[in-house]
């Protein structure tokens, strides 16, 4: 019996046990193999891995619902059965909801391993170390030291419910590399990162190229404090990815909108809200995003337009939010979306390309936004500080190194009519977090976006 067959048989056996006891449940299996190599002060500071199996049980009794989760092993069937008993006992005491929750009833079995690469899932410690050595090769000194992480692994999800004998099964592989070179005395930092769904997508020479370019500027160019005021800003991919991440929460999430936590109103569907250069899609055909081609309610998922040339097309709805507010679910009961922001018409595939292009006025390049927080969700206002390699690109072609600055701005401006251009080349940005269950997440977006006339609300006097 293969591991996949064993997982699905375990779920089938648990379903049979629940039916025999008269329970109404949905069972989700989550298995992760996670590996993490961390660097600090140009040396490995942590090298660890873990293999975890979680069983999440949702028990239903009319409008009552209760969740129970345990970390277990496939050999511990009695323990898993006891967890079903525990969930069934909990739901008896749960406060009733104000709506009727949907118990998933899978119409057919489905399995997808198209985003799984065994070569990436099985990458060795030696290969991870070699990647970092190539990325920073010849760039470290007594003062300039390497830090960062190489996180990789595989993820397996499977599910079954008492409403149907059918199962769903998903398997993915992923890697996230984030590397920083920092100056021990001057305290500046530059960053380079990479996402991979398969081993062939890992390329340390790209990180080395970005590092070498930024180090040359940071060691040679003037450092300065920017005066407060309004600037034309070019955002790098990490910054764009974080901005889209906040928009995913307070922009087009239907449940957030109904609860007053969105800057896009229900009356804006079909209206021009963003720049006509802005087209955003949830596209689970893109394997780079570790996609779900079915959602956890069993709904098929294909490319889903959210914004088309600035026109807001649709909110996305989790099944539970759709139940609560009486709307049709959109196939978004997933651990993450597969967001793709369309590219523009500006040829700029690297930072060197951007810097070398003629410019009619001064540009501030911000590659990374740090400590981003929401100021006012109903207006889309966020605040964040620049970090990790900002540059001031002067009109005469010269470059300066600005100390970090703070932006407090509405996403309606960042992605609205103030967008001057978007780069044609697209890149993949890994936005995964390392807390909780492994949930590899990535977005595809333009290499750069220029937005005019944004205000700097604070400017540091040093690094």
C-alpha positions as CSV (number, residue, x, y, z in Angstrom):
1,X,0.0,0.0,0.0
2,X,1.4,3.4,-1.0
3,X,1.5,6.2,1.5
4,X,-1.3,8.0,-0.4
5,X,-3.4,4.9,-0.2
6,X,-2.7,4.5,3.5
7,X,-3.7,8.1,4.2
8,X,-7.0,7.8,2.3
9,X,-7.8,4.4,3.8
10,X,-7.2,5.9,7.3
11,X,-9.7,8.7,6.5
12,X,-12.2,6.1,5.1
13,X,-11.9,4.1,8.3
14,X,-12.4,7.2,10.5
15,X,-15.5,8.1,8.5
16,X,-16.9,4.6,9.1
17,X,-16.3,4.9,12.8
18,X,-18.0,8.3,12.9
19,X,-21.0,7.0,10.9
20,X,-21.3,4.0,13.3
21,X,-21.5,6.4,16.2
22,X,-24.0,8.7,14.5
23,X,-21.5,11.6,14.2
24,X,-21.6,14.3,11.5
25,X,-18.0,15.3,10.9
26,X,-15.5,16.6,8.4
27,X,-12.0,15.3,8.7
28,X,-8.9,17.1,7.4
29,X,-5.5,15.4,7.3
30,X,-2.4,17.6,7.1
31,X,1.2,16.2,6.9
32,X,4.3,18.2,6.5
33,X,8.0,17.5,6.1
34,X,9.7,20.8,6.9
35,X,13.4,21.6,6.7
36,X,15.0,24.9,7.9
37,X,18.6,26.0,7.6
38,X,19.2,29.4,9.2
39,X,22.3,31.6,8.8
40,X,23.6,34.3,11.2
41,X,27.0,36.0,11.2
42,X,28.0,34.1,8.0
43,X,27.6,30.7,9.7
44,X,24.8,28.1,10.1
45,X,23.0,29.0,13.4
46,X,20.2,26.4,13.1
47,X,19.6,23.4,11.0
48,X,16.5,21.5,11.8
49,X,13.6,19.5,10.4
50,X,10.3,18.1,11.6
51,X,7.7,15.6,10.3
52,X,4.2,16.4,11.6
53,X,0.8,14.9,11.0
54,X,-2.3,16.8,12.1
55,X,-5.9,15.6,12.1
56,X,-8.5,18.4,12.2
57,X,-12.0,17.4,13.0
58,X,-15.1,19.6,12.6
59,X,-18.2,18.2,14.2
60,X,-21.7,19.4,13.3
61,X,-25.1,19.2,15.1
62,X,-27.6,21.4,13.3
63,X,-26.4,24.9,13.9
64,X,-23.8,23.8,16.4
65,X,-20.2,23.3,15.3
66,X,-17.0,22.4,17.2
67,X,-13.4,21.9,16.1
68,X,-10.8,19.6,17.5
69,X,-7.2,19.1,16.4
70,X,-4.4,16.7,17.4
71,X,-0.9,15.9,16.3
72,X,-0.8,12.2,15.8
73,X,0.6,9.3,13.7
74,X,-1.1,7.0,11.1
75,X,-0.4,4.1,13.4
76,X,-2.5,5.6,16.2
77,X,-6.0,4.8,15.0
78,X,-7.4,4.5,18.5
79,X,-6.2,8.0,19.4
80,X,-7.8,9.4,16.3
81,X,-11.1,7.6,17.1
82,X,-11.0,9.1,20.6
83,X,-10.6,12.6,19.0
84,X,-13.8,12.0,17.0
85,X,-15.5,11.1,20.3
86,X,-14.1,14.3,21.8
87,X,-15.3,16.5,18.9
88,X,-18.7,14.9,19.1
89,X,-18.9,15.7,22.8
90,X,-17.7,19.2,22.3
91,X,-20.4,20.0,19.7
92,X,-23.1,19.1,22.2
93,X,-22.1,22.1,24.3
94,X,-21.3,24.6,21.5
95,X,-23.2,27.8,21.2
96,X,-25.5,27.6,18.1
97,X,-24.6,29.8,15.1
98,X,-27.0,32.3,13.7
99,X,-27.0,30.5,10.3
100,X,-26.9,26.9,9.0
101,X,-23.3,25.9,8.3
102,X,-22.6,23.7,5.2
103,X,-21.3,20.2,5.8
104,X,-19.1,19.5,2.8
105,X,-20.4,16.8,0.6
106,X,-17.7,15.9,-2.0
107,X,-19.4,15.0,-5.3
108,X,-16.4,13.0,-6.5
109,X,-12.9,12.0,-5.4
110,X,-10.1,14.2,-6.5
111,X,-6.3,14.0,-6.3
112,X,-3.7,16.5,-7.4
113,X,0.1,16.0,-7.1
114,X,1.0,18.2,-10.1
115,X,2.8,20.8,-7.8
116,X,4.9,18.1,-6.1
117,X,8.6,17.7,-7.1
118,X,10.4,14.8,-5.3
119,X,13.8,16.4,-6.1
120,X,12.9,19.6,-4.3
121,X,11.2,17.8,-1.4
122,X,14.4,15.7,-0.9
123,X,17.0,18.4,-1.3
124,X,19.9,17.7,1.0
125,X,21.7,19.8,3.7
126,X,24.8,19.9,1.5
127,X,22.7,21.4,-1.4
128,X,21.1,24.0,0.8
129,X,24.5,25.1,2.1
130,X,26.0,25.2,-1.4
131,X,23.1,27.4,-2.5
132,X,24.0,30.0,0.2
133,X,27.7,29.7,-0.6
134,X,27.0,30.5,-4.2
135,X,24.5,33.3,-3.5
136,X,27.0,35.1,-1.3
137,X,30.3,33.9,-2.9
138,X,33.0,36.5,-2.8
139,X,30.8,39.1,-1.2
140,X,31.3,38.6,2.5
141,X,34.0,40.4,4.4
142,X,34.9,41.0,8.1
143,X,32.2,43.7,8.2
144,X,29.7,42.4,5.7
145,X,28.1,39.2,6.9
146,X,25.4,36.8,5.7
147,X,22.2,35.9,7.4
148,X,18.9,34.3,6.2
149,X,16.9,31.2,5.9
150,X,16.5,28.3,3.4
151,X,13.1,26.7,4.2
152,X,11.8,23.8,2.1
153,X,9.7,20.7,2.4
154,X,6.5,19.0,1.3
155,X,2.8,19.4,2.2
156,X,0.1,16.8,2.0
157,X,-3.6,17.5,2.6
158,X,-6.5,15.0,2.4
159,X,-10.1,15.2,3.5
160,X,-13.3,13.2,3.9
161,X,-16.7,13.9,5.4
162,X,-19.6,11.8,6.6
163,X,-21.8,13.2,3.9
164,X,-19.9,11.4,1.1
165,X,-17.4,8.5,0.7
166,X,-15.3,10.6,-1.7
167,X,-12.0,12.0,-0.8
168,X,-9.7,14.9,-1.8
169,X,-5.9,14.7,-1.8
170,X,-3.3,17.4,-2.5
171,X,0.5,17.3,-2.4
172,X,3.0,20.1,-3.0
173,X,6.7,20.8,-2.6
174,X,8.1,24.2,-1.9
175,X,11.2,26.2,-1.1
176,X,11.6,29.8,0.3
177,X,15.0,31.4,0.4
178,X,15.6,34.8,2.0
179,X,19.2,36.0,2.4
180,X,20.5,39.3,3.8
181,X,24.0,40.8,3.7
182,X,24.5,43.4,6.4
183,X,27.3,45.7,7.5
184,X,28.2,45.1,11.1
185,X,29.3,48.7,11.8
186,X,27.2,50.8,9.5
187,X,24.1,48.7,10.1
188,X,22.8,48.8,6.6
189,X,21.2,45.6,5.1
190,X,20.4,44.4,1.6
191,X,18.2,41.4,0.7
192,X,17.7,38.9,-2.0
193,X,15.1,36.1,-2.1
194,X,13.7,33.3,-4.2
195,X,10.7,31.0,-4.3
196,X,10.6,27.5,-5.9
197,X,8.0,24.9,-6.5
198,X,10.5,22.5,-8.2
199,X,14.2,22.1,-7.8
200,X,15.0,23.4,-11.2
201,X,13.7,26.9,-10.2
202,X,16.4,27.4,-7.6
203,X,19.1,29.6,-9.0
204,X,21.7,31.1,-6.6
205,X,23.3,33.2,-9.4
206,X,20.2,35.5,-9.4
207,X,20.6,36.2,-5.7
208,X,24.4,36.8,-6.2
209,X,23.6,39.2,-9.1
210,X,21.2,41.3,-6.9
211,X,23.6,41.2,-4.0
212,X,26.6,42.4,-6.0
213,X,24.6,45.3,-7.6
214,X,23.3,46.5,-4.2
215,X,26.6,46.1,-2.4
216,X,28.3,48.1,-5.0
217,X,25.9,51.0,-4.4
218,X,25.8,50.7,-0.7
219,X,29.6,50.8,-0.4
220,X,30.2,53.6,-2.9
221,X,27.3,55.9,-2.9
222,X,26.3,58.8,-0.6
223,X,23.9,57.9,2.3
224,X,21.4,60.5,3.2
225,X,18.2,61.4,5.1
226,X,15.4,62.2,2.7
227,X,13.3,65.3,3.3
228,X,9.7,64.7,4.1
229,X,7.3,65.2,1.1
230,X,5.9,63.4,-1.9
231,X,7.9,61.1,-4.1
232,X,7.5,58.9,-7.1
233,X,8.2,55.5,-5.8
234,X,9.1,52.2,-7.5
235,X,8.2,49.2,-5.4
236,X,10.1,46.0,-5.7
237,X,8.5,42.5,-5.8
238,X,8.7,41.8,-2.0
239,X,7.0,45.1,-1.2
240,X,4.3,44.5,-3.9
241,X,3.7,41.0,-2.5
242,X,3.1,42.3,1.0
243,X,0.7,45.1,-0.3
244,X,-1.3,42.5,-2.2
245,X,-1.3,40.3,1.0
246,X,-3.0,43.1,2.9
247,X,-5.4,43.7,0.0
248,X,-6.3,40.0,0.1
249,X,-7.5,40.5,3.7
250,X,-9.2,44.0,3.6
251,X,-9.9,44.4,-0.1
252,X,-11.8,41.7,-1.9
253,X,-12.6,39.2,0.9
254,X,-16.4,39.0,1.1
255,X,-16.6,38.2,4.7
256,X,-14.4,41.1,5.7
257,X,-16.5,43.4,3.5
258,X,-19.7,42.3,5.2
259,X,-18.1,42.9,8.6
260,X,-17.0,46.4,7.7
261,X,-13.4,45.5,7.4
262,X,-12.8,46.3,3.7
263,X,-12.1,49.4,1.7
264,X,-14.1,48.1,-1.2
265,X,-17.9,48.3,-0.8
266,X,-20.4,45.9,-2.2
267,X,-21.7,48.7,-4.5
268,X,-18.3,48.8,-6.2
269,X,-18.7,45.5,-8.1
270,X,-18.5,46.3,-11.8
271,X,-17.1,49.8,-11.2
272,X,-13.6,51.2,-11.9
273,X,-11.8,51.2,-8.6
274,X,-8.1,50.7,-9.5
275,X,-5.7,51.7,-12.2
276,X,-6.6,50.4,-15.7
277,X,-3.1,48.8,-15.6
278,X,-4.2,46.7,-12.6
279,X,-5.5,43.2,-13.4
280,X,-5.6,40.7,-10.5
281,X,-6.6,37.0,-10.9
282,X,-6.8,34.0,-8.6
283,X,-5.3,31.4,-10.9
284,X,-4.8,27.9,-9.6
285,X,-3.4,26.8,-12.9
286,X,-0.1,28.4,-11.9
287,X,2.0,25.7,-10.2
288,X,4.4,28.3,-8.8
289,X,1.7,29.3,-6.4
290,X,1.3,25.9,-4.8
291,X,-2.4,25.9,-5.9
292,X,-5.6,24.2,-4.8
293,X,-7.5,23.1,-7.9
294,X,-10.5,22.2,-5.8
295,X,-11.4,24.0,-2.6
296,X,-12.1,22.2,0.7
297,X,-15.8,22.3,0.0
298,X,-15.2,20.3,-3.2
299,X,-15.8,23.2,-5.6
300,X,-13.6,23.1,-8.8
301,X,-11.3,26.1,-9.1
302,X,-10.2,27.8,-12.3
303,X,-8.9,31.3,-13.1
304,X,-11.1,33.7,-11.1
305,X,-11.0,37.4,-12.1
306,X,-10.9,39.8,-9.2
307,X,-10.0,43.0,-11.0
308,X,-9.8,43.5,-14.7
309,X,-8.1,46.6,-16.0
310,X,-9.1,48.4,-12.8
311,X,-12.7,47.3,-12.8
312,X,-13.6,45.4,-9.6
313,X,-15.2,42.1,-10.7
314,X,-15.9,40.1,-7.6
315,X,-15.4,39.4,-3.9
316,X,-14.0,36.0,-2.9
317,X,-16.1,33.9,-0.5
318,X,-15.2,31.2,2.0
319,X,-18.0,28.7,2.3
320,X,-18.6,29.6,5.9
321,X,-18.9,33.4,5.1
322,X,-21.2,32.5,2.2
323,X,-23.4,30.5,4.6
324,X,-23.5,33.3,7.1
325,X,-24.3,36.1,4.7
326,X,-26.5,34.1,2.3
327,X,-24.4,34.4,-0.9
328,X,-23.0,31.9,-3.4
329,X,-19.5,30.5,-2.5
330,X,-16.8,31.2,-5.1
331,X,-14.5,28.2,-4.5
332,X,-12.2,30.0,-2.0
333,X,-12.4,27.7,1.0
334,X,-8.7,27.2,0.7
335,X,-5.6,27.7,2.8
336,X,-4.3,30.3,0.3
337,X,-5.2,31.8,-3.0
338,X,-3.1,31.7,-6.2
339,X,-2.9,35.5,-6.9
340,X,-1.5,36.7,-10.2
341,X,-1.0,40.4,-10.9
342,X,-0.7,41.0,-14.6
343,X,2.5,42.6,-16.0
344,X,2.6,46.0,-17.7
345,X,4.5,47.4,-20.6
346,X,7.8,48.6,-19.1
347,X,10.8,46.4,-19.9
348,X,12.7,46.2,-16.6
349,X,13.7,42.7,-15.6
350,X,16.3,43.5,-13.0
351,X,17.4,46.3,-10.6
352,X,20.3,47.1,-12.9
353,X,17.8,47.5,-15.8
354,X,15.7,49.9,-13.7
355,X,18.7,52.0,-12.6
356,X,20.1,52.3,-16.1
357,X,16.9,53.6,-17.6
358,X,16.6,57.4,-18.3
359,X,14.2,59.2,-16.0
360,X,12.5,62.5,-16.2
361,X,12.6,63.0,-12.4
362,X,13.9,61.6,-9.1
363,X,12.6,58.1,-8.1
364,X,12.7,56.4,-4.8
365,X,13.1,52.6,-5.0
366,X,11.7,50.6,-2.1
367,X,12.3,46.8,-2.4
368,X,10.8,45.7,1.0
369,X,8.2,47.0,3.4
370,X,8.9,46.3,7.1
371,X,6.4,46.1,10.0
372,X,3.4,46.7,7.8
373,X,0.2,47.3,9.7
374,X,-3.4,48.4,9.0
375,X,-4.3,51.9,10.1
376,X,-7.9,52.1,8.7
377,X,-9.3,49.1,6.9
378,X,-12.4,50.8,5.6
379,X,-10.2,53.3,3.8
380,X,-7.4,50.8,2.9
381,X,-4.8,52.8,4.8
382,X,-1.6,50.9,5.8
383,X,1.7,52.0,7.3
384,X,5.1,50.4,6.8
385,X,8.8,51.3,6.7
386,X,11.3,50.7,3.9
387,X,14.1,48.3,4.5
388,X,16.7,46.1,2.9
389,X,18.2,48.0,0.0
390,X,16.3,51.2,-0.8
391,X,17.8,53.5,-3.5
392,X,17.3,57.1,-4.6
393,X,17.5,57.3,-8.4
394,X,18.4,60.9,-9.3
395,X,17.3,62.5,-12.5
396,X,20.9,62.9,-13.7
397,X,21.4,59.1,-13.5
398,X,23.3,59.1,-10.3
399,X,22.3,57.0,-7.3
400,X,22.2,57.7,-3.5
401,X,21.4,55.5,-0.6
402,X,18.5,56.8,1.6
403,X,18.0,56.0,5.2
404,X,14.7,54.2,5.8
405,X,11.4,56.0,5.5
406,X,7.8,55.4,6.5
407,X,4.8,55.3,4.2
408,X,1.3,55.8,5.5
409,X,-0.9,55.4,2.4
410,X,-4.2,54.0,1.1
411,X,-4.1,51.0,-1.2
412,X,-6.6,52.8,-3.3
413,X,-3.7,55.2,-4.1
414,X,-1.0,52.6,-4.4
415,X,-2.9,50.6,-6.9
416,X,-5.1,53.4,-8.2
417,X,-4.7,56.2,-10.8
418,X,-1.3,57.1,-9.4
419,X,0.2,54.0,-11.0
420,X,2.6,55.3,-13.7
421,X,3.7,51.9,-15.0
422,X,4.2,48.2,-14.3
423,X,7.1,46.1,-15.5
424,X,6.3,43.6,-18.2
425,X,8.5,40.8,-16.6
426,X,6.8,38.9,-13.8
427,X,8.4,37.2,-10.8
428,X,7.3,34.8,-8.1
429,X,7.4,36.1,-4.5
430,X,7.1,33.6,-1.7
431,X,4.9,35.0,1.0
432,X,4.8,32.0,3.3
433,X,5.1,32.4,7.1
434,X,6.9,30.0,9.3
435,X,4.3,29.9,12.1
436,X,1.7,27.2,12.5
437,X,1.0,24.4,10.0
438,X,3.0,24.5,6.8
439,X,1.1,26.5,4.2
440,X,3.4,27.4,1.2
441,X,2.1,30.5,-0.4
442,X,3.4,32.6,-3.4
443,X,2.1,35.4,-5.6
444,X,3.1,36.2,-9.2
445,X,3.5,39.9,-10.0
446,X,5.4,42.5,-12.0
447,X,9.1,42.9,-11.2
448,X,8.5,46.6,-10.5
449,X,5.5,49.0,-10.1
450,X,6.0,52.8,-10.2
451,X,3.5,54.9,-8.3
452,X,3.6,58.6,-8.5
453,X,3.1,61.2,-5.7
454,X,3.1,59.1,-2.6
455,X,3.9,60.8,0.8
456,X,6.8,60.0,3.1
457,X,5.5,60.6,6.6
458,X,8.8,59.9,8.5
459,X,12.4,59.8,7.5
460,X,15.2,58.2,9.6
461,X,18.3,60.2,10.3
462,X,20.5,57.0,10.2
463,X,20.3,53.4,9.2
